[in-house]
């Protein structure tokens, strides 16, 4: 069954609807978009800087703005994120469902 997606039989293969990427470099390029264009803008050092230099209230807005901007530019990643969020295993793995997640004022 797998060789129908990738005749040479190598992993990985990324399937998104009718789009099938069986080229590791193309998949790594998509991962690089996240690691270089979205993730650095939400790391703890950046958020601490925003909290200290701008305002604690601006942390969430800053992260949300840049993450959404990144996913808007890369619609395939956004569709994958939305689809993954419908999978029970992904829902169970969300940080807020972990026993060691710190309680917030929203909890």
N, CA, C and O atoms as a GROMACS GRO file, in nm:
protein
  428
    1UNK      N    1   0.083  -0.120   0.000
    1UNK     CA    2   0.000   0.000   0.000
    1UNK      C    3   0.087   0.126   0.000
    1UNK      O    4   0.058   0.223  -0.070
    2UNK      N    5   0.194   0.123   0.080
    2UNK     CA    6   0.283   0.240   0.090
    2UNK      C    7   0.350   0.271  -0.043
    2UNK      O    8   0.368   0.388  -0.077
    3UNK      N    9   0.388   0.169  -0.118
    3UNK     CA   10   0.456   0.194  -0.246
    3UNK      C   11   0.365   0.255  -0.352
    3UNK      O   12   0.413   0.302  -0.454
    4UNK      N   13   0.234   0.253  -0.327
    4UNK     CA   14   0.144   0.326  -0.417
    4UNK      C   15   0.164   0.476  -0.400
    4UNK      O   16   0.150   0.552  -0.495
    5UNK      N   17   0.197   0.518  -0.277
    5UNK     CA   18   0.225   0.660  -0.251
    5UNK      C   19   0.366   0.697  -0.295
    5UNK      O   20   0.388   0.803  -0.352
    6UNK      N   21   0.461   0.610  -0.267
    6UNK     CA   22   0.600   0.636  -0.299
    6UNK      C   23   0.662   0.510  -0.357
    6UNK      O   24   0.706   0.422  -0.283
    7UNK      N   25   0.666   0.499  -0.491
    7UNK     CA   26   0.710   0.376  -0.556
    7UNK      C   27   0.849   0.327  -0.515
    7UNK      O   28   0.876   0.207  -0.522
    8UNK      N   29   0.938   0.417  -0.472
    8UNK     CA   30   1.069   0.369  -0.431
    8UNK      C   31   1.069   0.316  -0.287
    8UNK      O   32   1.167   0.258  -0.241
    9UNK      N   33   0.959   0.338  -0.216
    9UNK     CA   34   0.942   0.280  -0.084
    9UNK      C   35   1.012   0.349   0.030
    9UNK      O   36   1.018   0.295   0.141
   10UNK      N   37   1.067   0.466   0.006
   10UNK     CA   38   1.137   0.538   0.112
   10UNK      C   39   1.042   0.625   0.192
   10UNK      O   40   0.944   0.677   0.139
   11UNK      N   41   1.072   0.640   0.318
   11UNK     CA   42   0.997   0.732   0.404
   11UNK      C   43   1.078   0.861   0.413
   11UNK      O   44   1.200   0.854   0.396
   12UNK      N   45   1.022   0.972   0.438
   12UNK     CA   46   0.882   0.992   0.471
   12UNK      C   47   0.800   1.025   0.347
   12UNK      O   48   0.853   1.057   0.241
   13UNK      N   49   0.669   1.017   0.364
   13UNK     CA   50   0.574   1.063   0.264
   13UNK      C   51   0.470   1.147   0.338
   13UNK      O   52   0.418   1.106   0.442
   14UNK      N   53   0.441   1.264   0.284
   14UNK     CA   54   0.342   1.353   0.342
   14UNK      C   55   0.223   1.356   0.248
   14UNK      O   56   0.237   1.388   0.130
   15UNK      N   57   0.104   1.323   0.300
   15UNK     CA   58  -0.018   1.322   0.220
   15UNK      C   59  -0.112   1.429   0.274
   15UNK      O   60  -0.143   1.430   0.393
   16UNK      N   61  -0.155   1.519   0.186
   16UNK     CA   62  -0.251   1.624   0.222
   16UNK      C   63  -0.354   1.630   0.111
   16UNK      O   64  -0.335   1.698   0.010
   17UNK      N   65  -0.465   1.558   0.129
   17UNK     CA   66  -0.566   1.551   0.024
   17UNK      C   67  -0.508   1.483  -0.099
   17UNK      O   68  -0.458   1.371  -0.091
   18UNK      N   69  -0.513   1.552  -0.212
   18UNK     CA   70  -0.458   1.498  -0.336
   18UNK      C   71  -0.308   1.521  -0.350
   18UNK      O   72  -0.244   1.464  -0.438
   19UNK      N   73  -0.252   1.603  -0.262
   19UNK     CA   74  -0.109   1.633  -0.266
   19UNK      C   75  -0.031   1.525  -0.194
   19UNK      O   76  -0.058   1.495  -0.077
   20UNK      N   77   0.067   1.465  -0.264
   20UNK     CA   78   0.154   1.364  -0.203
   20UNK      C   79   0.298   1.409  -0.224
   20UNK      O   80   0.344   1.424  -0.337
   21UNK      N   81   0.368   1.431  -0.111
   21UNK     CA   82   0.509   1.467  -0.117
   21UNK      C   83   0.590   1.348  -0.072
   21UNK      O   84   0.583   1.306   0.043
   22UNK      N   85   0.667   1.293  -0.165
   22UNK     CA   86   0.751   1.179  -0.128
   22UNK      C   87   0.898   1.218  -0.133
   22UNK      O   88   0.985   1.131  -0.139
   23UNK      N   89   0.923   1.344  -0.131
   23UNK     CA   90   1.058   1.397  -0.136
   23UNK      C   91   1.094   1.450   0.002
   23UNK      O   92   1.032   1.545   0.050
   24UNK      N   93   1.193   1.391   0.064
   24UNK     CA   94   1.232   1.432   0.199
   24UNK      C   95   1.266   1.580   0.204
   24UNK      O   96   1.233   1.647   0.302
   25UNK      N   97   1.331   1.631   0.101
   25UNK     CA   98   1.370   1.772   0.103
   25UNK      C   99   1.248   1.863   0.105
   25UNK      O  100   1.248   1.964   0.177
   26UNK      N  101   1.145   1.830   0.028
   26UNK     CA  102   1.023   1.913   0.027
   26UNK      C  103   0.955   1.910   0.163
   26UNK      O  104   0.904   2.012   0.209
   27UNK      N  105   0.954   1.794   0.228
   27UNK     CA  106   0.894   1.784   0.360
   27UNK      C  107   0.977   1.862   0.461
   27UNK      O  108   0.922   1.931   0.547
   28UNK      N  109   1.109   1.850   0.452
   28UNK     CA  110   1.196   1.926   0.542
   28UNK      C  111   1.181   2.076   0.520
   28UNK      O  112   1.190   2.154   0.615
   29UNK      N  113   1.158   2.117   0.396
   29UNK     CA  114   1.136   2.258   0.368
   29UNK      C  115   1.012   2.308   0.441
   29UNK      O  116   1.012   2.417   0.498
   30UNK      N  117   0.904   2.227   0.439
   30UNK     CA  118   0.782   2.265   0.512
   30UNK      C  119   0.810   2.273   0.662
   30UNK      O  120   0.763   2.365   0.729
   31UNK      N  121   0.886   2.179   0.715
   31UNK     CA  122   0.922   2.182   0.857
   31UNK      C  123   1.008   2.304   0.888
   31UNK      O  124   0.996   2.363   0.995
   32UNK      N  125   1.095   2.341   0.796
   32UNK     CA  126   1.181   2.457   0.815
   32UNK      C  127   1.100   2.587   0.823
   32UNK      O  128   1.137   2.680   0.895
   33UNK      N  129   0.991   2.593   0.750
   33UNK     CA  130   0.904   2.711   0.756
   33UNK      C  131   0.858   2.732   0.900
   33UNK      O  132   0.857   2.844   0.950
   34UNK      N  133   0.820   2.622   0.965
   34UNK     CA  134   0.775   2.632   1.104
   34UNK      C  135   0.892   2.669   1.195
   34UNK      O  136   0.881   2.760   1.276
   35UNK      N  137   1.003   2.597   1.180
   35UNK     CA  138   1.114   2.618   1.275
   35UNK      C  139   1.185   2.751   1.258
   35UNK      O  140   1.246   2.800   1.353
   36UNK      N  141   1.180   2.810   1.141
   36UNK     CA  142   1.252   2.936   1.122
   36UNK      C  143   1.161   3.058   1.112
   36UNK      O  144   1.205   3.170   1.140
   37UNK      N  145   1.037   3.039   1.073
   37UNK     CA  146   0.950   3.155   1.050
   37UNK      C  147   0.839   3.171   1.152
   37UNK      O  148   0.787   3.282   1.169
   38UNK      N  149   0.801   3.066   1.220
   38UNK     CA  150   0.690   3.074   1.314
   38UNK      C  151   0.739   3.051   1.457
   38UNK      O  152   0.716   3.135   1.544
   39UNK      N  153   0.805   2.940   1.481
   39UNK     CA  154   0.841   2.901   1.617
   39UNK      C  155   0.930   3.002   1.689
   39UNK      O  156   0.904   3.028   1.807
   40UNK      N  157   1.032   3.061   1.628
   40UNK     CA  158   1.118   3.153   1.704
   40UNK      C  159   1.043   3.272   1.763
   40UNK      O  160   1.087   3.330   1.863
   41UNK      N  161   0.933   3.309   1.704
   41UNK     CA  162   0.858   3.425   1.752
   41UNK      C  163   0.768   3.391   1.870
   41UNK      O  164   0.700   3.479   1.923
   42UNK      N  165   0.767   3.265   1.913
   42UNK     CA  166   0.687   3.229   2.029
   42UNK      C  167   0.770   3.160   2.136
   42UNK      O  168   0.714   3.104   2.230
   43UNK      N  169   0.904   3.162   2.123
   43UNK     CA  170   0.984   3.095   2.226
   43UNK      C  171   0.990   3.178   2.353
   43UNK      O  172   0.959   3.298   2.352
   44UNK      N  173   1.029   3.116   2.462
   44UNK     CA  174   1.023   3.181   2.593
   44UNK      C  175   1.110   3.306   2.603
   44UNK      O  176   1.070   3.404   2.666
   45UNK      N  177   1.227   3.304   2.541
   45UNK     CA  178   1.314   3.422   2.547
   45UNK      C  179   1.249   3.541   2.478
   45UNK      O  180   1.255   3.653   2.528
   46UNK      N  181   1.187   3.517   2.365
   46UNK     CA  182   1.119   3.625   2.293
   46UNK      C  183   1.000   3.676   2.373
   46UNK      O  184   0.979   3.797   2.385
   47UNK      N  185   0.921   3.585   2.428
   47UNK     CA  186   0.804   3.625   2.505
   47UNK      C  187   0.843   3.701   2.632
   47UNK      O  188   0.774   3.795   2.672
   48UNK      N  189   0.953   3.659   2.696
   48UNK     CA  190   1.000   3.731   2.814
   48UNK      C  191   1.041   3.873   2.776
   48UNK      O  192   1.014   3.968   2.850
   49UNK      N  193   1.106   3.888   2.661
   49UNK     CA  194   1.146   4.020   2.615
   49UNK      C  195   1.022   4.108   2.594
   49UNK      O  196   1.019   4.224   2.636
   50UNK      N  197   0.921   4.053   2.528
   50UNK     CA  198   0.796   4.128   2.505
   50UNK      C  199   0.734   4.166   2.639
   50UNK      O  200   0.690   4.280   2.656
   51UNK      N  201   0.730   4.073   2.733
   51UNK     CA  202   0.673   4.100   2.865
   51UNK      C  203   0.750   4.213   2.935
   51UNK      O  204   0.689   4.306   2.989
   52UNK      N  205   0.882   4.205   2.932
   52UNK     CA  206   0.965   4.303   3.004
   52UNK      C  207   0.971   4.438   2.936
   52UNK      O  208   0.971   4.542   3.003
   53UNK      N  209   0.976   4.440   2.805
   53UNK     CA  210   0.998   4.566   2.732
   53UNK      C  211   0.870   4.632   2.684
   53UNK      O  212   0.865   4.753   2.662
   54UNK      N  213   0.765   4.551   2.666
   54UNK     CA  214   0.640   4.608   2.614
   54UNK      C  215   0.533   4.600   2.722
   54UNK      O  216   0.496   4.700   2.782
   55UNK      N  217   0.483   4.477   2.746
   55UNK     CA  218   0.378   4.460   2.846
   55UNK      C  219   0.347   4.311   2.859
   55UNK      O  220   0.350   4.239   2.759
   56UNK      N  221   0.316   4.264   2.980
   56UNK     CA  222   0.277   4.124   2.995
   56UNK      C  223   0.154   4.089   2.912
   56UNK      O  224   0.140   3.976   2.864
   57UNK      N  225   0.064   4.185   2.896
   57UNK     CA  226  -0.058   4.160   2.820
   57UNK      C  227  -0.032   4.142   2.671
   57UNK      O  228  -0.116   4.089   2.598
   58UNK      N  229   0.084   4.187   2.625
   58UNK     CA  230   0.115   4.181   2.482
   58UNK      C  231   0.173   4.046   2.440
   58UNK      O  232   0.179   4.018   2.320
   59UNK      N  233   0.215   3.962   2.534
   59UNK     CA  234   0.277   3.834   2.500
   59UNK      C  235   0.188   3.747   2.412
   59UNK      O  236   0.231   3.703   2.305
   60UNK      N  237   0.066   3.721   2.455
   60UNK     CA  238  -0.024   3.634   2.379
   60UNK      C  239  -0.058   3.695   2.244
   60UNK      O  240  -0.058   3.625   2.143
   61UNK      N  241  -0.088   3.823   2.242
   61UNK     CA  242  -0.123   3.888   2.115
   61UNK      C  243  -0.007   3.881   2.016
   61UNK      O  244  -0.028   3.857   1.897
   62UNK      N  245   0.114   3.901   2.065
   62UNK     CA  246   0.234   3.895   1.979
   62UNK      C  247   0.249   3.756   1.918
   62UNK      O  248   0.266   3.742   1.797
   63UNK      N  249   0.244   3.653   2.004
   63UNK     CA  250   0.258   3.516   1.954
   63UNK      C  251   0.148   3.481   1.856
   63UNK      O  252   0.174   3.428   1.748
   64UNK      N  253   0.025   3.510   1.894
   64UNK     CA  254  -0.090   3.478   1.809
   64UNK      C  255  -0.077   3.545   1.672
   64UNK      O  256  -0.103   3.482   1.570
   65UNK      N  257  -0.038   3.671   1.671
   65UNK     CA  258  -0.022   3.745   1.545
   65UNK      C  259   0.079   3.676   1.453
   65UNK      O  260   0.050   3.654   1.335
   66UNK      N  261   0.195   3.642   1.506
   66UNK     CA  262   0.301   3.586   1.422
   66UNK      C  263   0.274   3.441   1.382
   66UNK      O  264   0.308   3.400   1.271
   67UNK      N  265   0.214   3.363   1.471
   67UNK     CA  266   0.182   3.225   1.436
   67UNK      C  267   0.074   3.224   1.327
   67UNK      O  268   0.087   3.152   1.228
   68UNK      N  269  -0.031   3.302   1.344
   68UNK     CA  270  -0.136   3.308   1.243
   68UNK      C  271  -0.084   3.360   1.111
   68UNK      O  272  -0.123   3.312   1.005
   69UNK      N  273   0.004   3.459   1.116
   69UNK     CA  274   0.064   3.513   0.993
   69UNK      C  275   0.143   3.404   0.922
   69UNK      O  276   0.134   3.391   0.800
   70UNK      N  277   0.218   3.326   0.997
   70UNK     CA  278   0.296   3.216   0.938
   70UNK      C  279   0.207   3.111   0.874
   70UNK      O  280   0.234   3.065   0.763
   71UNK      N  281   0.101   3.073   0.944
   71UNK     CA  282   0.012   2.972   0.888
   71UNK      C  283  -0.070   3.026   0.772
   71UNK      O  284  -0.104   2.950   0.681
   72UNK      N  285  -0.103   3.156   0.770
   72UNK     CA  286  -0.176   3.214   0.658
   72UNK      C  287  -0.088   3.211   0.533
   72UNK      O  288  -0.138   3.185   0.424
   73UNK      N  289   0.041   3.238   0.548
   73UNK     CA  290   0.130   3.234   0.432
   73UNK      C  291   0.148   3.094   0.379
   73UNK      O  292   0.176   3.076   0.260
   74UNK      N  293   0.133   2.994   0.464
   74UNK     CA  294   0.159   2.856   0.425
   74UNK      C  295   0.033   2.774   0.449
   74UNK      O  296   0.022   2.700   0.548
   75UNK      N  297  -0.063   2.788   0.356
   75UNK     CA  298  -0.195   2.729   0.372
   75UNK      C  299  -0.193   2.578   0.389
   75UNK      O  300  -0.282   2.524   0.454
   76UNK      N  301  -0.095   2.510   0.333
   76UNK     CA  302  -0.089   2.365   0.350
   76UNK      C  303  -0.063   2.332   0.497
   76UNK      O  304  -0.126   2.243   0.553
   77UNK      N  305   0.030   2.406   0.560
   77UNK     CA  306   0.057   2.383   0.702
   77UNK      C  307  -0.066   2.411   0.787
   77UNK      O  308  -0.094   2.340   0.882
   78UNK      N  309  -0.138   2.515   0.752
   78UNK     CA  310  -0.258   2.550   0.826
   78UNK      C  311  -0.363   2.439   0.813
   78UNK      O  312  -0.426   2.401   0.912
   79UNK      N  313  -0.381   2.387   0.692
   79UNK     CA  314  -0.477   2.278   0.672
   79UNK      C  315  -0.434   2.153   0.749
   79UNK      O  316  -0.517   2.084   0.808
   80UNK      N  317  -0.304   2.125   0.748
   80UNK     CA  318  -0.254   2.010   0.822
   80UNK      C  319  -0.277   2.028   0.972
   80UNK      O  320  -0.317   1.935   1.041
   81UNK      N  321  -0.251   2.148   1.022
   81UNK     CA  322  -0.273   2.176   1.163
   81UNK      C  323  -0.420   2.157   1.199
   81UNK      O  324  -0.451   2.094   1.301
   82UNK      N  325  -0.510   2.209   1.118
   82UNK     CA  326  -0.653   2.195   1.145
   82UNK      C  327  -0.695   2.048   1.141
   82UNK      O  328  -0.772   2.002   1.225
   83UNK      N  329  -0.645   1.974   1.043
   83UNK     CA  330  -0.680   1.831   1.032
   83UNK      C  331  -0.624   1.753   1.151
   83UNK      O  332  -0.693   1.668   1.207
   84UNK      N  333  -0.500   1.782   1.189
   84UNK     CA  334  -0.440   1.711   1.302
   84UNK      C  335  -0.515   1.740   1.432
   84UNK      O  336  -0.526   1.652   1.517
   85UNK      N  337  -0.565   1.860   1.447
   85UNK     CA  338  -0.639   1.895   1.569
   85UNK      C  339  -0.770   1.820   1.582
   85UNK      O  340  -0.831   1.821   1.689
   86UNK      N  341  -0.815   1.754   1.476
   86UNK     CA  342  -0.937   1.672   1.481
   86UNK      C  343  -0.908   1.528   1.522
   86UNK      O  344  -1.001   1.453   1.551
   87UNK      N  345  -0.782   1.490   1.524
   87UNK     CA  346  -0.743   1.352   1.556
   87UNK      C  347  -0.736   1.336   1.708
   87UNK      O  348  -0.665   1.413   1.774
   88UNK      N  349  -0.808   1.238   1.764
   88UNK     CA  350  -0.809   1.221   1.909
   88UNK      C  351  -0.670   1.213   1.973
   88UNK      O  352  -0.649   1.271   2.079
   89UNK      N  353  -0.576   1.145   1.911
   89UNK     CA  354  -0.441   1.135   1.969
   89UNK      C  355  -0.375   1.272   1.978
   89UNK      O  356  -0.304   1.300   2.075
   90UNK      N  357  -0.396   1.358   1.879
   90UNK     CA  358  -0.342   1.494   1.884
   90UNK      C  359  -0.412   1.575   1.992
   90UNK      O  360  -0.347   1.651   2.064
   91UNK      N  361  -0.543   1.559   2.005
   91UNK     CA  362  -0.617   1.630   2.109
   91UNK      C  363  -0.568   1.588   2.247
   91UNK      O  364  -0.552   1.672   2.336
   92UNK      N  365  -0.544   1.458   2.266
   92UNK     CA  366  -0.495   1.409   2.394
   92UNK      C  367  -0.354   1.456   2.426
   92UNK      O  368  -0.316   1.464   2.543
   93UNK      N  369  -0.276   1.489   2.322
   93UNK     CA  370  -0.138   1.531   2.343
   93UNK      C  371  -0.123   1.682   2.362
   93UNK      O  372  -0.012   1.731   2.385
   94UNK      N  373  -0.232   1.757   2.353
   94UNK     CA  374  -0.223   1.902   2.368
   94UNK      C  375  -0.173   1.939   2.507
   94UNK      O  376  -0.208   1.873   2.605
   95UNK      N  377  -0.092   2.043   2.516
   95UNK     CA  378  -0.031   2.080   2.644
   95UNK      C  379  -0.132   2.096   2.758
   95UNK      O  380  -0.105   2.054   2.871
   96UNK      N  381  -0.245   2.155   2.730
   96UNK     CA  382  -0.342   2.179   2.836
   96UNK      C  383  -0.402   2.050   2.892
   96UNK      O  384  -0.466   2.053   2.998
   97UNK      N  385  -0.383   1.938   2.824
   97UNK     CA  386  -0.435   1.811   2.872
   97UNK      C  387  -0.330   1.728   2.946
   97UNK      O  388  -0.358   1.617   2.989
   98UNK      N  389  -0.210   1.783   2.961
   98UNK     CA  390  -0.104   1.710   3.028
   98UNK      C  391  -0.110   1.735   3.179
   98UNK      O  392  -0.139   1.847   3.222
   99UNK      N  393  -0.083   1.632   3.259
   99UNK     CA  394  -0.096   1.647   3.404
   99UNK      C  395   0.001   1.748   3.465
   99UNK      O  396  -0.023   1.799   3.575
  100UNK      N  397   0.112   1.777   3.395
  100UNK     CA  398   0.209   1.872   3.452
  100UNK      C  399   0.195   2.013   3.396
  100UNK      O  400   0.282   2.096   3.417
  101UNK      N  401   0.085   2.040   3.325
  101UNK     CA  402   0.064   2.174   3.272
  101UNK      C  403   0.029   2.270   3.387
  101UNK      O  404  -0.062   2.242   3.465
  102UNK      N  405   0.102   2.381   3.396
  102UNK     CA  406   0.070   2.478   3.503
  102UNK      C  407  -0.070   2.534   3.487
  102UNK      O  408  -0.116   2.559   3.375
  103UNK      N  409  -0.136   2.553   3.597
  103UNK     CA  410  -0.270   2.612   3.593
  103UNK      C  411  -0.258   2.760   3.558
  103UNK      O  412  -0.165   2.828   3.601
  104UNK      N  413  -0.353   2.808   3.479
  104UNK     CA  414  -0.356   2.950   3.445
  104UNK      C  415  -0.483   3.012   3.502
  104UNK      O  416  -0.569   2.942   3.553
  105UNK      N  417  -0.493   3.142   3.491
  105UNK     CA  418  -0.612   3.209   3.542
  105UNK      C  419  -0.737   3.169   3.465
  105UNK      O  420  -0.848   3.182   3.515
  106UNK      N  421  -0.718   3.119   3.340
  106UNK     CA  422  -0.832   3.078   3.258
  106UNK      C  423  -0.883   2.940   3.299
  106UNK      O  424  -0.994   2.902   3.261
  107UNK      N  425  -0.803   2.865   3.376
  107UNK     CA  426  -0.841   2.728   3.416
  107UNK      C  427  -0.936   2.728   3.533
  107UNK      O  428  -0.977   2.621   3.578
   0.00000   0.00000   0.00000
